[in-house]
Amino acid sequence: MILLIESGSSKTEWRYISSPHEAYQRFHSLGINPYYQTPEEIEASQKEVIAQLRKLPIEEVYYYGTGITDESKREIIRNWLIPYFSDLKTIQVENDLIAAARSLCGDNSGIACILGTGSNSGFFNGESISEQIPPLGFWLGDEGSGGHLGKLLILAYLHQELPQDLRDLFVKRYGELNRLDILAKAYQGEYPNRWFAGFSKFLFDHRKHPFCYQMIEHAFQEFIRLYVSKYSEVETQKIHFTGSIAFYYSDILKQVLRKNRYHLGNISETPMAGLTLYHKSKRWPE
């Protein structure tokens, strides 16, 4: 009786697996991030889904999420979950990069990358992340992510660099955005990365426009240059991706990988399907 939890900044997916052959039960809730949220905020945002899950016989919980930066953040998640499951024998709390690596690589080695609301990467040796070019978060990094793409688009809008046809489409969709309102969202609002990431949908809808295409391509190239290219085994290992940005922009991402002559591995929208296979194989080995 396994409960898998995979959480990003925007949403959380829960999957209950009772046997290797029966269909799993699936739940969704708001994102969880102990780096930004207090235990009380996490508790309040997940009340409804917890009420449904605590009725199930759960022995093993595997939580994977963003914001798990150190042991104190792991403890926040453990202390929140443990009281709800009386039959609990195992609880494991890992960061989202381990989720990506186990999902994409299984027990094999490879470079695992996340391109979603934020971005991250690491070299997985088949058991653990043995090499990582540290990410710098939304304001200093997150190249190639939804937050980064949205930020580039808003900057182009503010600097009046959008071609007129794109600017007209942008204003029709979002209205005339006020500079002060944007600055308030950026520096005073909750989760500015989520807010900026919402604008990446505009780029997706107009990705065939040369200006948008070049912006997306440049963002992916920066992610490759600043992170992926620096791994010691990048020439020989497959490079895998998970996350909504990697999945929906996969055509452009594949072209960037080809231009850099790197070996592309798997691309998935979320890690959950791969995590399900991974934990089933560990719990019920054939």
Helices and strands as residue ranges (DSSP letters): E 2-7, E 11-17, E 25-30, H 39-45, H 47-53, E 60-65, H 71-81, G 82-84, E 90-95, H 96-105, E 110-115, E 119-124, E 129-131, H 137-140, H 146-158, H 164-174, H 179-187, H 192-197, H 200-205, H 210-226, G 228-230, E 238-242, H 244-248, H 250-259, E 263-268, H 272-283
